[in-house]
Amino acid sequence: MPSLNGKILSYLPVLCVPQVLLRAVLGAELLAVVLALTVASDMGDFFVNLGLYSLFVQWVALASIFTLCFVGRLLNKPTVFASTSIVLATVAGFTLLASVLGVLLSGDHGDVLGTLVTHALFIFKNLVISLVIMSVLLRYFYIHSQWEETVEADSAAKYDALQARMRPHFLFNSLNTIAHLVHIDPNKAEAALLDLADIMRLTLDKRSRIALKEELELTLAYLRMEGLRLGERRLTVKLDMDRNSLPLDMDMPPFLLQPLVENAVYHGIQPRLDGGLLTVSLYDAGDRLDVSVTNPLPPSGISTHQKGNHIAQENMVNRLRLAYGDRANLKIQKNAQQYRVSFSIPKE
């Protein structure tokens, strides 16, 4: 079944499993009880109405669920609008069919049109009630789906960052560099140890938003550590920014800038024997913040783990989309000498 993150029809949960079907039956029966209570005049009337409403609601609910399960197998990642339209049309169709059949079975079989006209308000009320209830449920499913994706994306980003920081060779190289500096330049060794501690502290931070100042400090601490490992001749960093004009207090999702810089070092600078220039640019563009990272391309024929680079960029696109929707974008520009990744986010 084509699905996205265990879902069918864009944001709907998988419906054709016993647990979901049981919840649907219980929810439909609860609705039938409420409807029966609103029209009952005594206990006998309540149970009669409960039986009729139960038959009506359960039939519409189960028929709609099984139809959506079948449709979900045929469609591959439909849009939110298309999914919503399919669900509402399916529920409306079965509600209309059940209402018409109920009217015809209980009315005068000789005058079908007259019976339908007489009970038009009943049919219309059923249709409106089902569509209102379904719209509320769809809104809940959509919000819940967005929340799940946001949590998963933030968790994945933090997990990936933690794994990157905790890679054995990264820690080994960092600690080995610090140990080497202890005998040559104790002050520089102490500063490097503090940078490594800051990286670990911010990586383990559970906040969903941090200040731009913290993201920038994390990025610069990472660059200083990599500078010690690669050497100043191989890694040259140019910071194209004016700290006095930057909105350092603006909130943003964590790990937007640092992973781009890490990719630039890992895929662009490290494979080159002579290293290269890495440029980090931040501009205050009024109501937006423009960020870009530029690095040289490695020599041709050298493997740079492009698959991992692609996955990281795809994760960045998803995180920007979930955090800002259409208000953010990520662009990739590549020429014969340079590779540039940039994004723009609104100030919040």
C-alpha positions as CSV (number, residue, x, y, z in Angstrom):
1,M,0.0,0.0,0.0
2,P,1.4,3.4,-0.9
3,S,1.8,5.2,2.3
4,L,3.8,8.1,3.9
5,N,5.0,7.5,7.4
6,G,2.4,4.8,8.0
7,K,-0.4,6.8,6.6
8,I,-2.8,6.6,3.7
9,L,-4.2,9.4,1.6
10,S,-1.6,11.9,2.7
11,Y,-2.4,12.5,6.4
12,L,-5.0,9.8,7.3
13,P,-3.8,7.0,9.6
14,V,-3.9,3.5,8.3
15,L,-7.6,2.5,8.7
16,C,-7.6,-1.2,7.8
17,V,-6.2,-2.6,11.0
18,P,-8.3,-4.2,13.8
19,Q,-7.4,-1.6,16.4
20,V,-8.6,1.3,14.1
21,L,-11.7,-0.6,13.0
22,L,-12.6,-1.3,16.7
23,R,-12.2,2.4,17.6
24,A,-14.3,3.4,14.6
25,V,-17.1,1.1,15.6
26,L,-17.1,2.3,19.2
27,G,-17.0,6.0,18.0
28,A,-19.9,5.4,15.6
29,E,-21.9,3.7,18.3
30,L,-21.3,6.6,20.7
31,L,-22.6,8.9,18.0
32,A,-25.6,6.7,17.5
33,V,-26.3,6.9,21.3
34,V,-26.1,10.7,21.3
35,L,-28.4,11.0,18.2
36,A,-30.9,8.6,19.8
37,L,-30.9,10.5,23.1
38,T,-31.7,13.8,21.3
39,V,-34.9,12.5,19.7
40,A,-36.1,10.0,22.3
41,S,-39.2,10.7,24.4
42,D,-39.0,7.6,26.6
43,M,-36.9,4.5,27.1
44,G,-38.8,2.5,24.6
45,D,-38.4,5.2,22.0
46,F,-34.7,5.5,22.8
47,F,-33.9,1.9,22.1
48,V,-35.9,1.9,18.9
49,N,-34.1,5.0,17.7
50,L,-30.7,3.6,18.9
51,G,-31.2,0.5,16.8
52,L,-32.0,2.6,13.7
53,Y,-29.2,5.1,14.2
54,S,-26.7,2.3,15.0
55,L,-27.6,0.6,11.7
56,F,-27.3,3.8,9.8
57,V,-24.1,5.2,11.4
58,Q,-22.2,1.8,11.5
59,W,-23.0,1.1,7.9
60,V,-21.8,4.6,6.7
61,A,-18.7,4.4,8.9
62,L,-17.6,0.9,7.9
63,A,-18.5,1.3,4.2
64,S,-16.5,4.6,4.1
65,I,-13.5,3.0,5.9
66,F,-13.3,0.0,3.6
67,T,-13.7,2.2,0.5
68,L,-10.9,4.6,1.7
69,C,-8.7,1.6,2.4
70,F,-9.2,0.4,-1.2
71,V,-8.7,3.9,-2.7
72,G,-5.6,4.3,-0.6
73,R,-4.0,1.2,-2.2
74,L,-4.5,2.8,-5.7
75,L,-3.2,6.3,-5.0
76,N,0.4,7.2,-4.4
77,K,0.9,10.2,-2.1
78,P,-2.1,12.3,-3.1
79,T,-2.1,16.0,-2.0
80,V,-3.9,17.1,1.2
81,F,-6.6,18.8,-0.9
82,A,-7.2,15.6,-3.0
83,S,-7.2,13.4,0.1
84,T,-9.7,15.6,1.9
85,S,-11.9,15.8,-1.1
86,I,-11.9,12.0,-1.5
87,V,-12.8,11.4,2.1
88,L,-15.6,14.0,2.2
89,A,-17.0,12.7,-1.1
90,T,-16.9,9.1,0.1
91,V,-18.7,9.9,3.4
92,A,-21.2,12.1,1.7
93,G,-21.9,9.4,-0.9
94,F,-22.6,6.7,1.6
95,T,-24.6,9.0,3.9
96,L,-26.8,10.0,1.0
97,L,-27.2,6.4,-0.1
98,A,-28.1,5.2,3.4
99,S,-30.5,8.1,3.9
100,V,-32.3,7.4,0.6
101,L,-32.5,3.7,1.1
102,G,-33.9,4.3,4.6
103,V,-36.5,6.7,3.4
104,L,-37.6,4.4,0.5
105,L,-37.8,1.3,2.8
106,S,-40.0,3.1,5.3
107,G,-42.1,5.1,2.8
108,D,-44.6,4.6,0.0
109,H,-43.0,2.4,-2.6
110,G,-45.5,3.6,-5.2
111,D,-44.4,7.2,-5.2
112,V,-40.6,7.2,-4.9
113,L,-40.1,10.8,-6.0
114,G,-42.8,12.1,-3.7
115,T,-41.3,10.2,-0.8
116,L,-37.9,11.6,-1.4
117,V,-39.3,15.1,-1.6
118,T,-41.2,14.7,1.6
119,H,-38.1,13.5,3.5
120,A,-35.7,15.9,1.8
121,L,-35.0,17.8,5.0
122,F,-34.2,14.4,6.8
123,I,-31.7,13.5,4.0
124,F,-30.2,17.0,4.0
125,K,-29.8,17.0,7.8
126,N,-28.0,13.6,7.7
127,L,-25.7,14.8,5.0
128,V,-24.8,18.0,6.9
129,I,-24.2,16.2,10.2
130,S,-22.0,13.6,8.6
131,L,-19.9,16.3,6.7
132,V,-19.5,18.4,9.8
133,I,-18.4,15.5,11.9
134,M,-16.0,14.3,9.2
135,S,-14.6,17.8,8.8
136,V,-13.8,18.0,12.5
137,L,-12.2,14.5,12.4
138,L,-10.1,15.4,9.3
139,R,-8.9,18.6,10.9
140,Y,-7.8,16.6,13.9
141,F,-6.0,14.0,11.8
142,Y,-4.3,16.8,9.8
143,I,-3.1,18.6,12.9
144,H,-2.0,15.4,14.5
145,S,-0.1,14.3,11.4
146,Q,1.7,17.7,11.2
147,W,2.6,17.4,14.9
148,E,3.9,13.8,14.4
149,E,6.0,14.9,11.4
150,T,7.4,17.9,13.3
151,V,8.4,15.7,16.3
152,E,9.9,13.1,14.1
153,A,11.9,15.6,12.0
154,D,13.2,17.4,15.1
155,S,14.0,14.1,16.8
156,A,15.7,12.8,13.7
157,A,17.7,16.0,13.3
158,K,18.9,15.9,16.9
159,Y,19.6,12.2,16.7
160,D,21.6,12.7,13.5
161,A,23.5,15.6,15.1
162,L,24.2,13.5,18.2
163,Q,25.4,10.6,16.0
164,A,27.6,13.0,14.1
165,R,29.1,14.4,17.3
166,M,29.4,11.0,18.8
167,R,31.0,9.3,15.8
168,P,34.0,7.5,17.2
169,H,36.4,9.0,14.8
170,F,35.1,12.5,15.5
171,L,35.5,12.1,19.2
172,F,38.9,10.3,18.8
173,N,40.2,13.0,16.5
174,S,39.0,15.8,18.7
175,L,40.3,14.4,21.9
176,N,43.5,13.4,20.3
177,T,44.0,16.9,19.0
178,I,43.3,18.3,22.5
179,A,45.7,15.9,24.1
180,H,48.4,16.9,21.6
181,L,47.7,20.6,22.2
182,V,48.1,20.2,26.0
183,H,51.8,19.9,25.6
184,I,52.2,22.5,23.0
185,D,49.6,25.2,23.8
186,P,47.7,24.6,27.0
187,N,45.5,27.6,26.4
188,K,44.4,26.5,23.0
189,A,43.8,23.0,24.4
190,E,41.5,24.4,27.1
191,A,39.6,26.5,24.5
192,A,39.2,23.4,22.3
193,L,37.9,21.3,25.2
194,L,35.4,24.0,26.0
195,D,34.2,24.1,22.4
196,L,33.8,20.3,22.4
197,A,31.7,20.6,25.6
198,D,29.6,23.3,24.1
199,I,28.9,21.2,21.0
200,M,27.8,18.3,23.2
201,R,25.7,20.5,25.4
202,L,23.8,22.1,22.5
203,T,23.4,18.7,20.7
204,L,21.7,17.3,23.8
205,D,19.4,20.3,24.2
206,K,15.8,19.3,24.0
207,R,14.3,22.7,22.9
208,S,12.5,22.9,19.6
209,R,13.7,26.5,19.1
210,I,16.9,28.2,20.0
211,A,18.2,31.7,19.4
212,L,20.2,32.5,16.3
213,K,23.1,33.5,18.6
214,E,23.2,29.9,19.9
215,E,23.1,28.3,16.5
216,L,25.9,30.6,15.4
217,E,28.0,29.8,18.4
218,L,27.5,26.0,17.8
219,T,28.5,26.4,14.2
220,L,31.6,28.4,15.1
221,A,32.6,26.0,17.8
222,Y,32.3,23.1,15.3
223,L,34.5,25.1,12.7
224,R,37.1,25.7,15.4
225,M,37.3,22.0,16.2
226,E,37.5,21.1,12.5
227,G,40.1,23.8,12.0
228,L,42.3,22.2,14.6
229,R,41.9,18.8,13.0
230,L,42.5,19.9,9.4
231,G,44.8,22.8,10.1
232,E,44.5,26.4,9.1
233,R,46.1,25.8,5.7
234,R,43.4,23.3,4.7
235,L,40.4,25.0,6.3
236,T,40.0,28.7,5.7
237,V,36.7,30.1,7.0
238,K,35.3,33.4,5.9
239,L,32.4,34.8,7.9
240,D,30.4,37.2,5.7
241,M,28.1,38.8,8.3
242,D,27.7,41.9,10.5
243,R,27.0,40.8,14.0
244,N,25.7,44.2,15.0
245,S,22.9,44.1,12.4
246,L,22.0,40.4,12.8
247,P,18.8,39.5,14.8
248,L,20.8,37.3,17.2
249,D,17.7,36.9,19.5
250,M,15.4,35.6,16.8
251,D,14.1,32.1,17.4
252,M,14.7,29.3,14.9
253,P,14.7,25.5,14.8
254,P,18.1,24.1,16.0
255,F,20.6,22.6,13.6
256,L,19.8,24.6,10.5
257,L,23.2,26.2,9.9
258,Q,25.6,23.8,11.5
259,P,24.6,20.7,9.4
260,L,25.2,22.8,6.2
261,V,28.6,23.8,7.4
262,E,29.4,20.2,8.4
263,N,28.4,19.0,5.0
264,A,30.6,21.6,3.4
265,V,33.6,20.5,5.4
266,Y,33.0,16.8,5.0
267,H,32.1,16.8,1.3
268,G,33.9,19.9,0.0
269,I,37.0,20.7,2.1
270,Q,38.2,17.4,3.5
271,P,38.6,15.5,0.2
272,R,40.9,18.2,-1.1
273,L,44.6,17.8,-0.3
274,D,45.0,21.6,-0.3
275,G,41.7,22.2,1.5
276,G,39.8,25.4,0.5
277,L,37.8,28.4,1.5
278,L,34.5,27.9,3.3
279,T,32.2,31.0,3.3
280,V,29.3,31.4,5.8
281,S,27.0,34.3,5.0
282,L,24.2,35.7,7.1
283,Y,22.2,38.7,6.1
284,D,19.3,40.6,7.8
285,A,16.9,41.0,4.9
286,G,14.2,43.0,6.8
287,D,11.5,40.5,7.6
288,R,13.7,37.5,6.7
289,L,17.1,36.0,7.5
290,D,19.2,34.9,4.5
291,V,21.8,32.2,5.1
292,S,24.3,30.6,2.7
293,V,27.2,28.3,2.9
294,T,29.7,28.0,0.0
295,N,32.5,25.5,-0.4
296,P,34.8,24.4,-3.2
297,L,34.1,21.2,-5.1
298,P,36.5,18.2,-4.5
299,P,38.7,17.0,-7.4
300,S,36.9,14.9,-9.9
301,G,37.1,11.1,-9.3
302,I,37.2,11.4,-5.5
303,S,34.3,9.8,-3.6
304,T,32.5,12.3,-1.4
305,H,29.5,10.3,-0.1
306,Q,27.0,12.1,-2.3
307,K,24.2,9.9,-1.1
308,G,24.7,11.0,2.5
309,N,24.9,14.6,1.3
310,H,21.6,14.2,-0.5
311,I,19.9,12.7,2.5
312,A,21.1,15.6,4.7
313,Q,19.8,18.2,2.3
314,E,16.5,16.4,1.9
315,N,16.1,16.3,5.7
316,M,16.8,20.1,5.7
317,V,14.1,20.7,3.1
318,N,11.6,18.8,5.2
319,R,12.5,20.6,8.4
320,L,12.2,24.0,6.8
321,R,8.8,23.0,5.3
322,L,7.5,21.7,8.6
323,A,8.7,24.8,10.5
324,Y,7.8,27.5,8.1
325,G,5.7,26.0,5.3
326,D,5.9,28.0,2.1
327,R,7.6,30.9,3.9
328,A,11.0,29.2,3.7
329,N,13.1,27.8,0.9
330,L,16.4,26.0,0.3
331,K,18.4,26.5,-2.9
332,I,21.4,24.7,-4.2
333,Q,23.7,26.3,-6.7
334,K,26.6,24.5,-8.3
335,N,29.2,25.5,-10.9
336,A,32.5,24.2,-12.0
337,Q,34.4,25.4,-8.9
338,Q,31.9,26.0,-6.1
339,Y,28.9,24.4,-4.3
340,R,26.5,26.7,-2.5
341,V,23.5,25.9,-0.3
342,S,21.3,28.8,0.9
343,F,18.0,29.2,2.7
344,S,15.8,32.0,3.8
345,I,13.5,32.0,6.8
346,P,11.1,34.6,8.2
347,K,11.8,36.3,11.5
348,E,9.6,35.1,14.3
